[in-house]
Structures are given as C-alpha cells and as structure tokens.
Amino acid sequence: MLGVGVSPGIAIGKAWVVKEENLSITQQSTRTPTEEIERLNDSLVSVRRQLEQIKERAVRELGDKAQILDAQILVTQDEELLGVVREHINAGKTAEAALESGVEFYAKILEGMDNEYMRERAADLRDVGGRIIRHLLGAKQQDLSNLTEDYIIVAEDLTPSDTAGMNKTHVLGFVTDIGGRTSHTAIMARSLEIPAIVGTKEGTSRIKSGDLLILDVAEGEIIIQPDSAQVAMYEKQRTRIEAEKQRLQKLITEPSLSLDGHKVELAANIGTPKDCTGALNNGAEGIGLFRTEFLYLNRDRLPTEEEQFEAYKSVLATMAPRPVVIRTLDVGGDKEISYLNLPKESNPFLGYRAIRVCLRQTDIFRTQLRALLRASTFGNLKIMFPMISSLDEVRQTKRILEEVRAELKQEGASVSSEIEVGIMIEIPAAAMISDVLAQEVDFFSIGTNDLIQYTTAVDRMNEGIAHLYTPFHPAVLRLIQTVIENGHKSGIWVGMCGEAAGDPALIPLFLGMGLDEFSMSAISVLPARELISRLNREELKKKVPEILQAGTAQEVKEKMGALGY
C-alpha cells in the first residue's frame, strides 16, 4: 500500500487502528432555544479547557510546535461560526445538529480554497466540532494517552489534539488515510521525529489492529503482514539509518569545509524562537531565515512592538554570536491574516503581498522595524526584505529603515551600528537586475521556492502540474548563477533559503557556483555538512558552465549524476 512519506525513517511494529464511532444526532429539539444555547455554552467551555490542558502537555514535549493547537482553541471562540450555530438553534435545531451544520458550512468553504494549507485547515474545524458534539452527546472522546505497548497508529486522520495527547513513548509511526505534506500529522511527526506516511486513502479499511506493519517512508510504502525476510531486511536498514545519525552527530561542532578547504555557512530556517534549539542541536552556524509571520497568525489583532521585540531578542540572544537573518513580514499569497483586511484577489501570488503590503501599510512596517532595531544589540542581526522586484522598493525600504533608526536614537534607544540589510531574490525581475540591486544592499538570499514558481509559471500547490515545478529547470539555475555572480562582483555575500538549499542533489552545483550560505531545515544541516566535506569546490566550479548548457531539467540531472555525487 502506498502513500506520501512525510517524516523520514523506517518503522516496524503492530498496528493500532483508530476509528471514530458513528454519532446519532437528533435534528429537531424538544428544548427551548435558550436551553440549547446553554448546553452549547457549557460544552464550549469544557472543550476549551480540554484543549488548553492538551496544549500545556504538548508544550512540554513539542515546544513551539504546540502552537498548532491555538487555531483549535480559537474555534471554540469563533463568533462568526457560533453566530451561525445560534441561528440554527433559534430555528429549532438541537445544539449538536446546529453545530454540525455550521462546521460543515465553513469546512466546505475551506476545502474549496486553492491553497493546500487552507484546505487542510478544514480538518481542524471538524476536529473541534466533533469534540464539542461528543461532549454534548456524552460520547467518549478518542484517547491515545493510555497506550501501554508500542504501536504504529493507523487512522483516517490525526488531529493536533490526538497527537498532542497521545503517549508518544509507545508510538512507532503514523499512517493516515488523508492528509498531505502540510497536514498536522506531517508537521507533528517531523517535530517528534516519528516516521509517518499519509494520504493512503485505504489504510483504515485494509489494516486491522494487531497487523504487523513496515513503514518505508522513503518509498511511501506500507507493507502489511511482512514475511520474516522482509522484517530482517528492514531491520538492517533501520540500524544503518540510526548508525548514520550517530555518525553525523560528530560533525555538530565542525566547520562546513569542502574537500579543498573552502568554507561555507550552513544555517537553519526557523519559524519561531523555540526552533533555535533544533538549529543548535543540529549544528547550524546561524539562522538564514527567521520567518516572522508566527507573530501575526492565529490572533485577532496586530502584535505590539514589545511582543515583537521580545521574540527577536530571544532568537538573537540564543544564537549569539552567530548571524540571524530576520525576514520582515511576508503576508498575502498563501498567508492570509483576516484582521489586515487584505483585498480578495484572483491571483494573490501576483498581487498585494510581502514588501508591497509593508510599503503601503507603513505603520505596521515601522512597528516591526522598531522592534528589530531595538533587539539588534542582543546579537548579530541581519534584516531581510522579501518579494523585492525593483530598485525603487529597495530604496523605499532603506529610507523607512533609516527614519526609524533616527527616531529610536532621538528617543535614546540603543541600536547596533553593524546591522546588515539584504533582500530576498525570489522574483525573476530581481534576479535580472541583481547587478544593480547588489550595489544597494549587504547581501542576497535566494528564495528558490517562489523563484521556481514565478520563473516556470507553475503553482507549486497545484497537483495537476506539480511535475513541472522543479529546481533543475535550466532557466532557474541560470538565474541563480546570475545572482551569485552579480552579488560577488559587488562584494556582497549570497545565500539561499529555499528548499533547494538542502537538496543533496543540488548542493554540489550550488557549491560550484560559489554560493556562500545554505539555509535549510535544521535536520538537513549535518547531512549537508558531511556531503560538502567530500566535494572539491574548484573542480565543481569548472563543471558549472557545461551543466548550465543543458536544455532540460532531465539533462541537468543526467549531467549532475555523471559527476558521481
């Protein structure tokens, strides 16, 4: 049976199949609307308490990843949803029937969205709705906290409250019928380093509790009731993987040097201050991308300057003296924030987003810049502006930054005098004028995820054309080479913070191109360091022109494969 491997490793163990009981919901109420609303309010309070308790437990085990539960807690206070539910109750429905109708109405809206992340949030809504309905009916809540043996958990889907509440010492792996790479099961599994395969479509119908399973995440394969030879083979593979992990741990304190002694920097991408722990534990030499959107998401108002200051200070102090590149607010596109009242657009990825929002809503931008500059004295801060497409935008952002710096100095606040200012190169227009832009900034960071999308005109979330989205496209690689060359001609360093930066199939090429900094997920740092230690940068440099003459992505792969890395 096949699915999508989302958290690496091999798991071997018995299945524990989790199935929801079918609930019988009475539609028309024999109570008054006031009585039904009272029942609803009691259940909302109880479920909110349950979720808050689960979150407290999750914080101890998951750190910042427990914030994933905040969205569920907010559902219990969502006045838009609850307003619809009360309307149904006033029309004569029971609280549980009214809630079911309201939840399904909004879940279907989410499922109809183009963005995969937003579609998968429908599962959050249904999870919380189901919890409240079970409480209203006095039905048993699904509970994975009492596992006493080791199991691979098999379910239609696993929600944040399921995974946060389970006894993880006895969880060997996850298998779900639905979900993708951005589903909660995937996010939690990666955080816990538990092998997981999602999107099997038929896991719960084909697997029985007690069945022996093997999860081969690399292949996205689940073997049901394997024979002894298969078990022995996969146990050997698992042992090799564990041995490799232990071997890589020895590289944590080593510099990132190529075989011929060329030094590069391997940094980590993070989404919250608590991610610094994972970065340091995996030997990151800095933070190449600190996404600041977490401060603005899952809330109903803008973060204050003080809230932002504390978050930036925490990361800078934790990582000092290592460099920390903090990206200013990047909203719009796939990151929607309701209280910003961003306009509805037919193509938000080509619309009002990132630096375009900041340059129009300058009060939001200035607050963030004030917090960043105030925090600068606590570490090695580098500020990065996203989604730049023109020289005018660079000059505008720099002017606002200098105005804010002058304000703070006038107020007597301390600001570091050594802050580097850079931009993300993620739009082809910026790559094409990178020679001009390089004269205005201290560094470039190539955002390959969007650069590929905009260069190839492929929506990376569209499964129908996903095969066209590739970092091996010759046009993408030529743009990357252009950016690196132009940056170096102006004496600035060039990094990369997209998924491609940690791809072992591309690292040799980027090293040969002269990339100075590779920023990736924390768990990719040590494998990348080990790979670079086996590469001769000068030899690779000679191969770059030939590789860039390739006409197709497949030809690029073949030429790279011929190098033997």
Secondary structure, 3 states (H helix, E strand, C coil): CECEEEECCEEEEEEEEECCCCCCCCCECCCCHHHHHHHHHHHHHHHHHHHHHHHHHHHHHHHHHHHHHHHHHHHCCCHHHHHHHHHHHHCCECHHHHHHHHHHHHHHHHHCCCCHHHHHCHHHHHHHHHHHHHHHHCCCCCCCCCCCCCEEEEECCCCHHHHHHCCHHHEEEEEECCCCCCCHHHHHHHHHCCCEEECCCCHHHHCCCCCEEEEECCCCEEEECCCHHHHHHHHHHHHHHHHHHHHHHCCCCCCCECCCCCECEEEEEECCHHHHHHHHHCCCCCEEEEECHHHCCCCCCCCCHHHHHHHHHHHHHHHCCCEEEEECCCCECCECCHHHCCCCCCCHHHCCCCHHHHHHCHHHHHHHHHHHHHHHHHCEEEEEECCCCCHHHHHHHHHHHHHHHHHHHHCCCCCCCCCEEEEEECCHHHHHCHHHHCCCCCEEEECHHHHHHHHHCCCCCCHHHHHHCCCCCHHHHHHHHHHHHHHHHCCCEEEECCHHHHCCCCHHHHHHHCCCEEEECHHHHHHHHHHHCCCCHHHHHHHHHHHHCCCCHHHHHHHHHHCCC
